[in-house]
């Protein structure tokens, strides 16, 4: 996610409709083809297509979906689009959330969806500060004025709770998505997605970016999900999709600049110059020692359990926290294991 994407978007999971069903390629495609035809999938994304989906785009451009016997359509989201309803209704066969907390909230509300793979090893939400008053560690948080979007306030609360910091020891200021409040000095740090390098550039090259994961708040991002029934009835097709996307991300790992060219060719509104400055960061978010061992898309169930427990601690589940075993399945990852490249973070 880049550009003016909403951070830690927690739009209503029960909102009806799905505005902006813009397909990649010709018309919207659904299941229902003859047995000899390619299986057809619609993927509902949480936000506009951007660098967070560069591997997905590469999978289309390089023919990996076709090789897997799939015909895939991308349905981008946006500020007025709903991510869950198209997947639950069957209009889309799977979806992608920006961050894991959205999935947990959906399940806690009774929506039967589960994580099947995670594209980013950590959520890209970060606090950006300036050298004059830097935040480089948890110890620097006390006494600071932190600007955050209202939809991301719970993430700040969770980070403070994780580090046993009394909320009264920091000042939280509601801000939008631009970085002007930090530039003006209205806040000492401002939250936002670290992959939004164009927006961050106004702060200056000497800025300090610190991921919330570096402050103790674990999460995964670019979370692929499907309904319980889809996982039960057609996990093999979902595995073909994840396997092909994984190959796309593997190709991006080896060909980052060419991958940006393919992304911009598919979505000309994306700025190639900024994306080529950002792609190394995108890959570091996508690959680490765990993906080197278990392949792209993997996640740790123990981390999911701890994430849910922390969010429960700050009151995110008034009707009861979801069970960890109800929010994910490893079945699709297991079925796609042979196709998911085992790569670590690229060299700096």
C-alpha positions as CSV (number, residue, x, y, z in Angstrom):
1,X,0.0,0.0,0.0
2,X,1.3,3.4,-0.9
3,X,0.2,6.9,-1.9
4,X,-2.7,8.1,0.2
5,X,-3.8,4.7,1.4
6,X,-5.6,4.6,4.7
7,X,-3.5,3.3,7.5
8,X,-4.8,0.4,9.6
9,X,-8.1,0.7,7.8
10,X,-10.9,-0.6,10.1
11,X,-13.9,0.3,8.0
12,X,-17.1,-1.5,9.0
13,X,-16.8,-5.1,8.1
14,X,-20.5,-5.4,7.5
15,X,-20.8,-2.5,5.1
16,X,-22.9,-3.7,2.1
17,X,-21.7,-3.5,-1.5
18,X,-18.3,-3.2,-3.1
19,X,-17.8,0.0,-5.0
20,X,-15.2,0.2,-7.7
21,X,-15.0,-3.4,-8.9
22,X,-12.3,-2.5,-11.4
23,X,-10.9,-5.7,-13.0
24,X,-7.5,-6.4,-14.2
25,X,-8.1,-7.2,-17.9
26,X,-11.4,-7.9,-19.5
27,X,-14.8,-8.0,-17.6
28,X,-15.4,-9.4,-14.2
29,X,-14.9,-13.2,-14.1
30,X,-16.5,-15.7,-11.7
31,X,-16.5,-19.4,-11.2
32,X,-18.9,-21.4,-13.4
33,X,-16.7,-22.2,-16.5
34,X,-16.8,-25.7,-18.0
35,X,-14.5,-28.4,-16.6
36,X,-12.0,-27.9,-19.4
37,X,-11.7,-24.2,-18.9
38,X,-9.4,-22.4,-16.5
39,X,-10.6,-22.0,-12.9
40,X,-11.7,-18.3,-12.5
41,X,-11.1,-16.2,-9.4
42,X,-11.9,-12.7,-8.4
43,X,-9.7,-11.3,-5.7
44,X,-11.1,-8.4,-3.6
45,X,-8.3,-6.1,-2.3
46,X,-8.7,-3.7,0.6
47,X,-7.2,-0.8,-1.1
48,X,-6.0,0.5,-4.5
49,X,-3.4,-1.5,-6.3
50,X,0.1,-0.4,-5.4
51,X,3.5,-1.6,-4.4
52,X,2.0,-4.0,-1.9
53,X,0.6,-6.0,-4.7
54,X,3.6,-5.9,-7.1
55,X,4.1,-9.6,-6.8
56,X,0.4,-10.3,-7.7
57,X,0.8,-8.1,-10.8
58,X,4.0,-9.9,-11.7
59,X,2.1,-13.2,-11.5
60,X,-0.3,-11.9,-14.1
61,X,2.3,-10.3,-16.4
62,X,4.5,-13.4,-16.3
63,X,1.7,-15.9,-16.9
64,X,2.0,-17.7,-13.6
65,X,-1.7,-17.8,-13.0
66,X,-2.2,-19.2,-16.5
67,X,0.4,-21.8,-15.9
68,X,-1.5,-22.8,-12.7
69,X,-4.8,-23.2,-14.7
70,X,-6.3,-20.0,-13.3
71,X,-8.0,-17.0,-14.8
72,X,-7.7,-14.2,-12.2
73,X,-9.3,-10.8,-11.9
74,X,-8.2,-8.1,-9.4
75,X,-10.9,-6.0,-7.8
76,X,-9.2,-3.0,-6.1
77,X,-10.7,-1.5,-3.0
78,X,-10.6,2.1,-1.8
79,X,-12.1,4.5,0.8
80,X,-15.7,3.6,-0.1
81,X,-15.3,-0.1,-0.9
82,X,-16.1,-3.0,1.3
83,X,-13.6,-5.8,1.5
84,X,-15.6,-8.6,3.3
85,X,-19.1,-8.6,1.7
86,X,-17.9,-9.6,-1.9
87,X,-15.9,-12.5,-0.4
88,X,-18.7,-13.7,1.9
89,X,-21.3,-13.5,-0.9
90,X,-19.1,-15.3,-3.4
91,X,-18.7,-12.4,-5.8
92,X,-15.0,-12.8,-5.0
93,X,-13.3,-16.0,-4.1
94,X,-10.8,-14.5,-1.7
95,X,-9.7,-11.2,-0.4
96,X,-6.8,-9.2,1.0
97,X,-6.9,-7.2,4.2
98,X,-4.3,-4.4,4.8
99,X,-3.5,-5.8,8.3
100,X,-4.3,-8.8,10.5
101,X,-6.4,-6.9,13.1
102,X,-9.1,-6.5,10.4
103,X,-9.4,-10.2,10.1
104,X,-9.6,-10.7,13.8
105,X,-12.3,-8.1,14.1
106,X,-14.3,-9.7,11.3
107,X,-14.1,-13.1,13.0
108,X,-15.0,-11.7,16.4
109,X,-18.1,-10.2,14.7
110,X,-19.1,-13.7,13.5
111,X,-17.9,-13.4,9.9
112,X,-16.6,-16.9,8.8
113,X,-13.2,-15.9,7.3
114,X,-9.7,-17.1,7.9
115,X,-6.2,-16.1,7.0
116,X,-4.6,-18.3,4.3
117,X,-1.4,-16.4,3.7
118,X,0.4,-13.2,4.7
119,X,2.3,-11.2,2.2
120,X,4.2,-8.8,4.5
121,X,6.1,-10.1,7.5
122,X,5.2,-7.1,9.5
123,X,2.7,-4.3,9.3
124,X,4.3,-1.2,7.6
125,X,2.8,1.3,10.1
126,X,5.6,3.4,11.5
127,X,6.3,6.5,13.6
128,X,8.3,9.1,11.8
129,X,10.2,11.7,13.8
130,X,12.9,14.3,13.2
131,X,16.5,14.4,14.5
132,X,15.8,17.3,16.7
133,X,13.4,15.2,18.8
134,X,13.9,11.6,17.7
135,X,12.1,8.4,18.6
136,X,14.5,5.6,18.2
137,X,13.3,3.2,20.8
138,X,10.5,2.7,23.4
139,X,12.5,4.7,25.9
140,X,12.0,7.8,23.7
141,X,8.2,7.7,23.7
142,X,7.4,9.3,27.1
143,X,6.5,12.9,26.9
144,X,6.2,12.9,23.1
145,X,3.3,14.3,21.0
146,X,2.3,11.5,18.6
147,X,0.1,12.3,15.6
148,X,-2.0,9.4,14.4
149,X,-5.1,8.8,12.3
150,X,-8.2,7.9,14.3
151,X,-8.4,4.5,12.6
152,X,-4.9,3.8,13.9
153,X,-5.4,4.9,17.5
154,X,-5.9,1.3,18.7
155,X,-2.5,0.4,17.3
156,X,-0.8,3.1,19.3
157,X,-2.8,2.0,22.4
158,X,-1.7,-1.6,21.8
159,X,1.9,-0.6,21.4
160,X,1.8,1.4,24.7
161,X,0.1,-1.5,26.5
162,X,2.7,-4.0,25.1
163,X,5.5,-1.8,26.6
164,X,3.6,-1.1,29.8
165,X,3.6,2.7,29.2
166,X,0.8,4.7,30.8
167,X,-1.2,6.5,28.0
168,X,-1.1,9.6,30.1
169,X,2.7,9.8,29.5
170,X,2.2,10.5,25.8
171,X,0.0,13.0,24.0
172,X,-2.0,11.6,21.1
173,X,-3.0,14.1,18.4
174,X,-5.5,13.2,15.6
175,X,-4.0,13.9,12.2
176,X,-4.7,13.0,8.6
177,X,-2.4,11.3,6.1
178,X,-0.1,14.1,5.1
179,X,3.0,14.9,7.1
180,X,2.5,18.6,7.5
181,X,1.9,18.4,11.3
182,X,5.3,17.0,11.8
183,X,7.0,19.4,9.4
184,X,5.3,22.3,11.3
185,X,6.2,21.0,14.7
186,X,2.6,20.4,15.8
187,X,3.7,16.9,16.8
188,X,7.0,15.2,17.6
189,X,6.2,12.0,15.6
190,X,3.6,11.0,13.1
191,X,2.2,7.7,12.1
192,X,1.9,6.3,8.6
193,X,2.8,3.5,6.3
194,X,6.6,3.4,5.8
195,X,6.1,2.4,2.1
196,X,4.6,5.8,1.4
197,X,8.0,7.2,0.6
198,X,6.7,10.1,-1.6
199,X,4.6,11.5,1.3
200,X,7.4,11.0,3.8
201,X,9.9,12.8,1.6
202,X,8.6,16.2,2.8
203,X,10.0,15.4,6.3
204,X,13.5,15.2,4.9
205,X,16.1,12.6,4.2
206,X,17.3,12.7,7.8
207,X,14.0,11.6,9.2
208,X,13.8,8.6,11.6
209,X,11.3,5.9,10.7
210,X,10.5,3.3,13.4
211,X,8.0,0.5,12.7
212,X,5.5,-0.3,15.4
213,X,6.9,-3.9,15.2
214,X,10.3,-2.4,16.3
215,X,8.3,-1.0,19.3
216,X,7.0,-4.5,20.2
217,X,3.7,-4.5,18.2
218,X,3.6,-7.6,16.1
219,X,1.3,-7.9,13.1
220,X,1.2,-9.2,9.5
221,X,0.1,-7.2,6.5
222,X,-1.3,-7.9,3.0
223,X,-3.4,-10.7,4.5
224,X,-5.0,-13.1,2.0
225,X,-8.2,-14.5,3.4
226,X,-11.1,-16.8,2.3
227,X,-14.3,-18.1,3.9
228,X,-14.5,-21.3,5.9
229,X,-16.6,-22.8,3.1
230,X,-14.2,-21.9,0.3
231,X,-11.3,-23.3,2.3
232,X,-13.2,-26.5,2.9
233,X,-14.6,-27.0,-0.6
234,X,-11.9,-25.6,-2.9
235,X,-8.6,-25.3,-1.0
236,X,-6.7,-26.7,-4.0
237,X,-7.7,-23.7,-6.2
238,X,-6.8,-21.3,-3.4
239,X,-3.4,-23.0,-3.1
240,X,-2.9,-22.6,-6.9
241,X,-3.5,-18.9,-6.5
242,X,-1.2,-18.5,-3.5
243,X,1.5,-20.6,-5.3
244,X,1.3,-18.4,-8.4
245,X,1.4,-15.2,-6.4
246,X,4.4,-16.5,-4.4
247,X,6.2,-17.1,-7.7
248,X,5.4,-13.6,-8.7
249,X,6.9,-12.3,-5.5
250,X,9.9,-14.5,-6.1
251,X,10.4,-13.0,-9.5
252,X,10.1,-9.5,-8.0
253,X,12.8,-10.5,-5.5
254,X,15.2,-11.3,-8.4
255,X,14.1,-8.5,-10.7
256,X,12.9,-5.5,-8.6
257,X,13.3,-2.7,-11.2
258,X,11.7,-4.7,-14.0
259,X,8.9,-5.5,-11.6
260,X,8.2,-1.8,-11.0
261,X,8.0,-1.4,-14.8
262,X,5.4,-4.1,-15.0
263,X,3.4,-2.5,-12.1
264,X,3.4,0.9,-13.8
265,X,2.5,-0.7,-17.1
266,X,-0.6,-2.2,-15.5
267,X,-1.5,0.8,-13.4
268,X,-0.1,4.0,-15.1
269,X,-1.2,6.3,-12.3
270,X,1.6,4.8,-10.2
271,X,4.9,6.9,-10.2
272,X,7.7,4.7,-11.4
273,X,10.4,6.9,-9.9
274,X,9.1,6.8,-6.4
275,X,8.4,3.0,-6.7
276,X,12.0,2.3,-7.7
277,X,13.1,4.1,-4.6
278,X,10.7,2.1,-2.5
279,X,10.9,-1.5,-3.9
280,X,13.9,-2.5,-1.7
281,X,11.8,-1.6,1.4
282,X,8.8,-3.5,0.0
283,X,11.0,-6.6,-0.4
284,X,12.4,-6.3,3.1
285,X,8.8,-6.3,4.4
286,X,8.0,-9.4,2.3
287,X,11.0,-11.6,3.0
288,X,13.0,-12.5,6.1
289,X,14.6,-15.5,7.8
290,X,11.2,-17.2,8.2
291,X,10.4,-17.0,4.5
292,X,13.8,-18.3,3.8
293,X,13.0,-21.3,5.9
294,X,9.2,-21.8,5.1
295,X,8.6,-19.9,1.9
296,X,6.9,-16.6,1.0
297,X,3.4,-16.1,2.6
298,X,4.0,-18.0,5.8
299,X,2.9,-16.8,9.3
300,X,3.4,-18.0,12.8
301,X,0.3,-19.2,14.7
302,X,1.9,-18.3,18.0
303,X,2.3,-14.7,16.9
304,X,-1.4,-14.6,15.8
305,X,-2.3,-15.8,19.3
306,X,-0.3,-13.1,21.0
307,X,-1.7,-10.4,18.7
308,X,-5.2,-11.3,19.5
309,X,-4.5,-11.4,23.2
310,X,-2.9,-8.0,23.2
311,X,-5.8,-6.5,21.2
312,X,-8.2,-8.1,23.7
313,X,-6.3,-6.5,26.5
314,X,-7.1,-3.0,25.2
315,X,-10.8,-3.8,24.7
316,X,-11.0,-4.4,21.0
317,X,-13.5,-7.3,21.3
318,X,-16.4,-6.2,23.4
319,X,-18.4,-9.3,22.4
320,X,-15.5,-11.7,23.1
321,X,-12.2,-12.3,21.5
322,X,-12.0,-14.8,18.6
323,X,-10.2,-18.1,19.1
324,X,-6.8,-18.2,17.4
325,X,-7.6,-21.4,15.6
326,X,-10.7,-19.8,14.1
327,X,-8.8,-17.0,12.4
328,X,-6.3,-18.9,10.3
329,X,-5.6,-22.1,8.4
330,X,-2.3,-23.5,7.3
331,X,-3.9,-25.8,4.8
332,X,-3.4,-23.6,1.8
333,X,0.2,-22.9,2.7
334,X,0.8,-26.6,3.0
335,X,-0.8,-27.3,-0.4
336,X,1.2,-24.6,-2.1
337,X,4.6,-25.3,-0.3
338,X,6.3,-26.6,-3.5
339,X,5.5,-23.4,-5.4
340,X,6.4,-20.8,-2.7
341,X,10.0,-19.7,-3.0
342,X,12.2,-19.9,0.0
343,X,14.0,-16.5,0.0
344,X,15.3,-14.3,2.7
345,X,15.5,-10.5,2.8
346,X,17.4,-9.1,-0.2
347,X,20.8,-7.6,0.4
348,X,20.9,-3.9,1.2
